[in-house]
Amino acid sequence: MRRSKILFVCCLSGLNACSPLVLAPGAAQVQVTNEARDVTGCAPVGNLRVPKDTNGLLDADRAVDHIKNQTIGLGGNVALVTEGTLRMPQVGVAYKCPSRSGAGS
């Protein structure tokens, strides 16, 4: 009986590690940047940090989604990555920037 409980817990842990992170409503529209000029004229709303697992490792596959969800949770729409890369952010700052719709690029 004890072995089956341990096996069950291990299987659940494995499934959790492979399960996709669900983006919060609006998170898909969050801009992630490492260029400070992209947040000129924006208001900082909070700090961002990608969580680490029990081994102290970043969830590399879902790091960007974590940053986007945290940004939305803080009321922001742009995430400035201050440590890490755009593909694997570690730390950053969430900003609320004016809408850029209608602006020519």
Secondary structure, DSSP 8 states (H G I E B T S, - for coil): -HHHHHHHHHHHHHHHHHS-----TTGGG-EEE--GGGGTT-EEEEEEE--B-TTS-B-GGGHHHHHHHHHHHTT-SEEEEEEE-SSSEEEEEEEE----TT---
